[in-house]
C-alpha cells in the first residue's frame, strides 16, 4: 500500500530477514542462485539528452554544447550590450 518502513520495523513485521549491506545481499544472492564468480549487472538503456548528443555535459568545456553556448553568449553581448548600454 506504499508504506515506508525502517529496516528495524521491516524485521519486526517479517518483511525482511536481516539488515545488511549491498555486498552482503549480493553474497546471499550468489549463494542461493549458485553463481560463481562476478555478476555482470545489466542496466536499461537511457535516453540521451540533447546535451549528451551534442558532446557532453554543460560542465565539459570541450563539448559542442559548451562551444555553442559560448558563441551564443558572445553574440548576445555584442548585439545588446555594446558599450555597456542595453539597446
N, C-alpha and C positions, 0 to 999 in steps of 0.2 A: 504493500500500500504506500510505498515511498518514504517510510520512516528511516531515519538515520540513527545508528547506534554506535557507541564507542566499542572498542574491542572487548572491554570487560563486560559491558552489557550484552554483547553478542554471545559471549561464552556462557553467561548466566541463562540466556534464553535458548541455548543449544543450537545457535545458528552457525557457530564455528567450533573447531576442535581445539585450537590453540592460537596463541599470539606469537608471531614470529616475523622475521624479515623476508624480503623478496627472495633472497638467496636460499633461505630455509624452505620456502614454499616451492621453489624450483627443484630443490633436492628431493622433497617429498613427491613431487610430480614425476620426476625422473625415476624414482624408486617404484612407484605404483604402476607406471607405464612401461617399466622395464627398458628404459632408454639409457644407453651407454654413450659416453662422450658428450660433446656440446650440443645444445639445442640451437637450431637455426630459426630465429624468430622472423616471421613474415609480417610485414605491415602493409595495409592497404595503400594503394596509390593515392596521392593527394593532388588536388587541382592546383596548378601553379597560378600565382597571382601575376598581374601584368608586370610587376616589378621583377619577379623571378624570370619571366620570359625575356625581359629587356637586359638581363645580365647580372642580377644580384639584388641584394637588399639596398635600401636607401643609404645604409651606412658604408657601403662598399664604394670607395672613391673611384675605383676603376671601372665601375659599371656603366652601361649605356644609360641607365636611369639617372645616375649622378651627372653624367655629361649633359643630358637633355635638360635637367633642372638648372644646371649652371648656365647653359645657354639661354634658357627662358628668363631666368632672373636678370641676367645681363641685359637682355633685350628690354625687359620691363623697366629696369633702372634708367637705361638710356632714353627710352621713349617718354617716361613720365616723370623722371627726376633730373632732367638736365639742369645744371647749375643749382641743384638743391631745391628747386622750386617745382611744386606739383603743378602741372599744366592742365 
